[in-house]
């Protein structure tokens, strides 16, 4: 995918997120725009790093790394950036991403059919393992901090 296409997809997702944020979380559009623009900039920077840095690392790794560095408490401007991004509701952000993933999966339905029933078994094992793993970690942390 070209950088311009990635940027256009990010803008479409950003607009959809802002609308979902306004409708679902009742956050005024203008108050969430700086956080959304920051998220788009971080995503675009990660995509460009993956494209131009010769080491073969997925763009999501660059995006997470850049986001972590920029919001690290000692980093200049991290408090402002964190305040901006806090105004963007997580569920409003996931809705267009999941819709895009669904459309992408629908496009490759032929490939999905070729994988057969095994993909369903693997999916269930992964989902159950992730759920149980998350529950065990949550239980341990809540027990450790004395909440339960």
N, C-alpha and C positions, 0 to 999 in steps of 0.2 A: 504494500500500500504506500502510495506517495505521501510525503509530508503534508501537502496541501489537502489531500483527502482526509488524512488523520485529523488535521486541524478543523476541517468542516464537520466531521463526525463529532469531535469534541464540542464544537459550538452548538450543534443540534442537541447533544446530550445536556449541555449546560442550560439551554433554553427550556428543555423539557423538565430538567431538575428544578429550575427556578419556579416554573409554573406549579409543579408538584409540591414544592416547598411552601409556596403561597397558599395553595388549596389545602394541603394536608396538615402543615404545621402552623398555619396562620402567621407566617413570617413575612413582613412587608418585602416586596420585590427588591426595592432599592437597598435595603439593609443586607440582603444576602448576595448582592452582585459582587462586592469586593472579594468575598470568600470564594465565590464560584470562579471569578477571573483568576484568582490565585491557584485554585485547583487545576484549571485549564492550563495555566502557565507551567505548573509543575509537571503535568502530564506531557505537555508538548516538549519540555526540556528533557524528560526521560526518553521520549521517542527519538528525539534528535541525538541524544547520547548513544542510544542503541544503534542508530544509523551511522554515526561518524566515528565512534570509538571502535578500533579494530578488534577488540576482544568480543567474542560472541556471547553476550549476556542479554537475556530478554529485557525488553523495555520496562516491564513491570518492576524488575529489580532496581533499575535506575530511578523509576518514579518513587518507589518506596524509600530508597536511600536519600534522594533529594528532599522528599517530604520530611523524613526524620531529621535530617541535618537542619533544615529551615525552621523546624519547630522545637529544636533542642533548647531547653531553657536558657542556656548561656549564649545562644546565637543572637546577634543583633536583630531586632525586629520580630523575634519569635512570638512574643506576647501579643503583638498587634496581629500577626498572621493567624495565630491560634484563635484570637477573638473573632476575626473575620470568618474563618472556616467553621467556627462553632455555630454560626447562623445558618449553615447549610445542613438540613436534616438528612441523616444517613439513609432513611427509607426513601426519601425523595430522590436521592442519588442512585439507589439500586434499581429503581423501577425502569428507567430507560436503558440501563446497562443489561438487565435481564431480558428486556424486550429485544434488544439488539442481539443478544446471545441466542434467543429463541428463533429469530429470523435467520441468523447464521446457521443454526442447526437445521432448520427447515430447508435451507438451500442445499445442504449436503445429505438429504434424506436417503439418496441412493447408497452413499457410503455407509450410512448408519445401518441400512438393511443388510449390507454385506458383512458387517461385524457379527450379526446374528444374536442369538439369545445370550451369549457369553457376556456381552456388554451390560445386560440387565443385571446379571449376577454380580459382576464387578462393581457396578454402580451401587447396588444395595449394600455390599460389603463396605465400600468406601463411606457411604452415608451413615451406616450404623456405626462403623468404627470412629468416624469423626464425631458423631453425637455422643457416643459413650466416652470417648477420650475427652471431649469438652466437659462432660458432666463430671468426670473423675477429677479433672483439673479444677473446676469450679468448686467442687466439694472440698478438695484439699485446701484451696486458698481461703474459702469461707471459714473452714475449721481453724486454719492457721491464724486468721485475724480475729477469731472469736465471735463471728457473726452467728454461727450455729453450734 
